[in-house]
Amino acid sequence: MLGSALKVSVNAKNLTQESTDFYFPTGTWCSLFGPTLGQCIPNTFGQTVTMSSKLNEYYVHMREGTVVPM
């Protein structure tokens, strides 16, 4: 987590791993970068989501309803 609004998900453990379980805290998380660009993950409670995670893939998600100054 980068603060309470941004989440980066990376597989940094295994070169041959094809998917990883990533935890998402409560809220709707929308993809800003990565293979799932533009897709949102809604959840009422914190949940684990299984996503593709080859060594060269990573995801950046932003919590819905937040503003991140650039």
N, C-alpha and C positions, 0 to 999 in steps of 0.2 A: 504494500500500500504506500502511496505517496500522498500523505495527508489523509483526509476523509473522502476525497472526491475522485482520485485516480488510482487505478490498480494495474500493475504490470504482472503478467503471467508468463513465466519462462520455464522451459525444461532445461535445467543445467546439470542434471545428474547422470544421464545415460545416453550414449551415442546411438544406440539401436532402439530406444523406446519410441513407440508410435503414438501413444496417447498418455495424458496425465490428468489426474483429478485436481481441479483448481477450486479453492473455496471462494465463494462470493458472499459477502455480508448482506444483511437485509437491504432491500432497495432494488431498483431496476438499473442494470448496468448495460451501457451501450458501447459497442466496439468503435474505437477511434482509429485503430491501426491493427493490421494483422489479417489473417485469412478470412475472418468473419466480419469484415468492415461493414458497419451500418446495422448489424444485427444486435438486438437487445435481449438481455436475460432478466426477465422479471421474477422476483421471488419475495414472498411475504416474510419468510424466515431465512436465516443464513443457510446456504446449501452448497453442496459440492457438485460441480459440473465437469463431466469428462469431455475433453477437447483434444483434437489432434495436436501433437507437440513434438515434432521432429526437432532436432537440435538447432536448426536454423529458423524455426518459427517462434514468434512471440506475439503477445496480445497486449493492447493498451485499452482499458475500459474506463469509462467515466460514469459516475453515479448521476442518474437522472435528477434534474432540478438543482444542479450545482453550477457554479461559474468558476472557471479557472483562468486567472489573469495570465497573459503571455508576456 
